[in-house]
Amino acid sequence: MPEYRKIPATIITGFLGAGKTTLIRRLIDQAEGRRLAFIINEFGDLGVDGEILKGCGDPGCTGEDVYELANGCICCTVADDFLPVMENILNREEKPDHIIIETSGLALPKPLVRAFNWPQIRTRVTVDGVIAVIDGPAFADGLFAADPAAVEAQRRADPMLDHVSPLEELFEDQIACADLIVLNKADMIDRDTLEALTADLGRRARPGVRVLPARHGDIDMTALIGLDAAVEEDLHSRPSHHDGEDDHEHDDFDSFVVELAEIAAIEPLTARLKDLAVSHDILRIKGFLAVRGKPMRLLLQGVGSRFQHYFDRDWQAGEARRGRLVVIGLHGIDRQAVHEAITDAAARAAA
C-alpha cells in the first residue's frame, strides 16, 4: 500500500516591501531537487512577484509551478480563487513536495489558514508554518510599534493620528499568527538596535516563536520549512484583531497601474518617486522599467521613501519594452495627480 501524507504548505506573510519574494528566491536556490509549487497573491493589477519568480532562470521555479492570484487579497477571495488553485495543485499527477504561499502585504493570515480546514483539501494538505517577514529598518523607524499609551499621546497631539492605523493591526495580526519571524534587512541596522528589535518582536510573538535576523532574506531552508506546526489545528492560540468577524474589507487602500515608455536614466525618476511617496502618503511602488540601451528589464521596488532597483532578466523576444508600476496608497490617494507626476518624471528621464 502506498504511504499517504499531507503535503506541507508554508504561508509567508509580511508588510509591503519586507522582502517576501526575495526570501522565496532564496528557498528556490536551496531546493536541492524538491518540487516546489508557489501561490503568489499580488495586491494590485500587475503580477510583479509572480513575474519575478517565473523569470528567475532556475529549473525549480518553472511557469507551471507558479500560480498567481491577482483578483484581490487572498484572505478575501478564499472560496473563489485560493481553493480552486489548491485543488488544481493537489490533483496534479506530479504533486509538489512543498507549497509556498506568498500573501499580499494586506492579507490577514487567520482567514487563509482557516481555509485549510475546508473539506476539499483538509485531508491532503497542512500548514507547516506561518512565517512573518519584517522590514527591519522600517520597524526601527517606529512603524507598527504599537504602544497604546504612546499612540494615545500622539493622537492628542496630532489629529492625523486620530484613529488606529489599519496597517498597525495587520502587522500585529501577522506577528500573532507567526511560527517564525524573519527580521529582514539586518545589515541596515546596527547591532544594538538589532538586539532591541529582536527582543521587541519576541515579546509581541507567541511563546516559543523564534526571531531570525536575515540579510536579503538569506536564511537556511531547513529553518523555514519542516516546522510541522499544523497551524490549521491551532488557530485558537493565535489572536487577531478581527476574531469574531465574518470577513473584512480593504477599503483603506487603493492601488493603480502606471504604464511608462522607455527611460534613459533611473536616478531622476527614483528621486521624483521618493518625493511623491512622502507628499502623497504612498505606501508602495513596485514594477518594471525599460532602460534605453539595456538588454535587461529593471525591477524597481519602493517602500515609503526607500527605493531599490536591479536588472532581473533579459527582455524576451517580442516583449514590449515598456515600464509598468503599481502604486499602493491609503484610500483617497489623488490617483490623477500621482499618475501625472510619475508620467511626467518618466518623460523627463527619457529625454
N, C-alpha and C positions, 0 to 999 in steps of 0.2 A: 504494500500500500504506500502511495506517495505521502510525504510529510507535508501537512498543510500549516501554514503560518501566516500571520497577518503581516502585510507589507508595512514597514515603518515609514512615517511621514514626519518631516521636520518643518515647523512653521517659523519663519523668520519675520519678526516684526521690527519696527523702528521708525522713528520720525523722519521727515524729509531730509534726504542727503546724509543720513547717518553712515551709509556705506554697506547697505544690504546686498546690492548687486556685486560689489567688489568682494564681499565675503563669499558669495556664491561662486564667483570666478575662482577663488582660492580652493573651494571644495572641488570644483571640476579638475583643477590641476592635480589634486591628490586622490582622484577617483580610483586609480590603480585597478582598472578593469571592472569596477562596479557600474552597473547600468542605472543611471540616474534619470528621473523624469522631473520636469520643472513646471510649476504652475506660477505664472507671473501675473500679478494684478496691478495693472498700471492705472493710476488715477489721472484722468485727462484723456485727450483724444489722440495721443501719439504713443505707440508702444515702444518707448525708448528702451526700457530694461530688457524686454524680450529680444529686441534687435541687438543689444549688446551681447547677450548670451549666444544668439544664433551666429553672430559674427566673430566668435572668439577663436575660431580656427582649430578647435580641439575636437577630436572624434567623440569625446564624451558628451558633447552638447550639440548634437545634430538637430536640425529643424524639427524632426518628427518627435523629439523628446521635450520640446518646449511648447507649452500651451499658454496662450495669453488670454487673460480675462480683462477686457478693456471697456466693459459696459458699466463700470462704476465700482464702488467699494465692494470688495469681496464678501464682507460680512453682511452687506445689504442685499446681495444677489445670490445667496447660497443656493436656493432652490432652482433658480433659472440658469445659472452659469456654473457654479462650482460643482454641484453634484453630478450634472451630466459629464463634465470633464473627468471627474474622478472615476465614474463608471466606465468611460472610454479607456482610461489608463488601466483600470483593473481587469477589463475584458480583453486586453491585448493578448495575443498569443505569446509574445515575448514580454513578460512582465518585468518591470523595473525592480532593482534591489532596494531602492530607496526613492521616496518622493520628496522633493524640496519645494516648499510653498513660500513665495515672497509676497507678503501683503503690501498694499499701498501704505503710505505713511498715515493715512486717515482711518485705517481699519481697527476695529475693536477685536481683540483676539478671542474672547469667550464665545461670541456667536459662531465664529468659524469652527472652533474646537467642538462646540455642541453639535455641529453638523455631522461629525464623525460617529454620532450615535444613531443616525438615520438608518433604517432597516436595509436600504440598498447597499450600504458599504460597511456597516459596523462589524461584520464578521470577517472582512477581508483586509482592513487597514486599521492602523492605530497611530495615534500621535506620539511619536518617540520623544518629542520635546518641543518646547517653545523657546526660541532664542530671541532676546531683545537686544538690538544693536543701538548703542547710544553714541551720539556725536559728542566726543569728549570736549573739544573747545567750546561748543555751544553750551553744554552743561556747565562748564567752568565759568562762562559769562553770566550765569544765573538764570538761564532759561529753564523753565519747568521745575525749578527748585521751590516747591510749594510749601512755605511756612505760613499757616493760616493767620497768625498774628502779624507777620510781616506784610502779607498781602492786604490785610485789613488796613494797616497803617498806610500803605501805599495808595490804597483805594481812596482813603480820606484825603490824601494829599494830591491825587491826580485823578480827575474824572475819567481819563482814558482807561483806568483800571477798575471801573465801576461794575465789574462783572467777573465771574470766574471763567478764566480762559478755557475754551474747549480744547485747545492744544495741551494745556496742562493736564486735563482729565485723560486725554488719550495717552499721554506719557505715563501717567500713574497706572492706568489700566494695563498697559503693555508690561510695565515692571512687575505688577502684581500677578500677572499670569505667567511670567517667565520661569523657565527651569534653568536658564543660563543667561547671564548678561555679558555682552561684549562691549567694553568701553573702548570704542574705536578712536583712531587718530591720536593715540597716546604719545606719539612722537612730537606732537604740537603742544604738549603740556609739560611743565616742569615736574620734578619728582615729588615735591611736597604737595603740589596741587593734585597730582595723580593719586597719591595715597589718600588725600582727603576725599576726593570724588569716589574712589573705590569704597571707602568706609561709608559714605553717604548712601550710595546705591545699595550696599549691603544692609543698611538699616531699613531701607524702603522695601526691599525684596522679602519674599517669604523665607522662613528659616531654612538654612542649608543651601540656598541658591548661591552659586559662585559668581564672582565678578572677575572677568578676564580682560586685562588691558591688551590692546592689539594695535599694530601699525598696519594701515592699509588692509584691514581685515585678515591679516596673516596669522591664522590660528590652525594648529594641527587638527585634521579632520576627526581624529579619534576623540577629541574633546567636545566636538559638536554633535556627533551622531552616536547612536548606541546608548542613549540615556535611559531608554526603557521606562519612560515616565508614565505611559498610558494616560495621557493628560485628560482624555475624554471621560475617564472614570474618576477624576479627581477635581472636578470643577468647583466643588463646594469649598475647597481650600484656597480658591483664587478670587478674591473680592474684586468687584467692579463698581464704578460709579453708576453703571447702567443696569445693575442687578434689579430684576423685577419688571424691567421694561420689555415689551414685546419686540420692539425694534428701535431704531434710532435714525436720525437724519443727519445729512452733512450740509445743511443749508448755510453753515458758517463759512463755507469755502466755495470759491469759483475757480474754474480753470478754462483756458482757451489756448489756441494754437496760433503762432505767428509764422508764416512762411516767408523765407528770405532768399534773395538771389545770392550769387557768389560774392564773397568779400575778398579784399586784398590784404587786410591786416586785422588781427584779432584784438590787439590791445585797445584801440579806440572804442570798439564795440563793448568789450567787457567793462571798461571804465564807465561807459554810459549805463550799462546794465546795473552796476553797483549803485550808481546814483538813483536809478529808478527803484531798485529794491528798497532803499531807505525811504524815498519820498512817497512811495505808493504802498508801503507795507506788503511787499511781495514776499511770500514765504519761500518759493522755489522757482527756479528757471532751469530747465534742462532740455537737451535735444542735440541736434546735429547741425554742423555748418559745413559749407563747401568753401574752401580757401583756394583762390585762383593760383594755378600753377602747382598745386599739391595733389599728388595722386591718391592720397588717403583722406577719408572722412574725419572731421574733427568733432569729437564728443565734448560737449560743454555742460557743466553742472554747477549750479549756484544755489547756496542756501543763505538767505539774507544777503549780506554784502560780501560773503566769501565765495569766490569762484575758482574753479579749476578746469583745465581743458587738456586734452591729449588726442592724438590721432589713433583711432581704434582699428580701422581696417581700410583696405583699398575700396575705391568706388567700383561697383560692379558694372559689367558691360551692359549698356542700355539703361542704366540707372540715371535718373535726372540729378544733375549736380546742383541741388538746391538745399537750403537750410530750412529746418523746422524746429521751432522752440515751443515747449509747453510752459505756460506761465500759470502758477498756482498762487492765489491770494485769498485774503479774507473776503467774505461776501460783501458785495458793494464796491469792489475794486473798479476803478474807472477803466474799463476794458479799452475803450476807444483811445483814450489818452496814452495808455501804455502801449497799445498796438502801434499807434502812430509814432511814438517816441522810439520804439525799437526799430521799426521800419526805416525811420529817418537816420538813426545811428548806423544801421547796416548800409544804407545808401552812402553815407559819408565814409564808412570803412571800405566801400567798394571803389571809391574814387582813386 
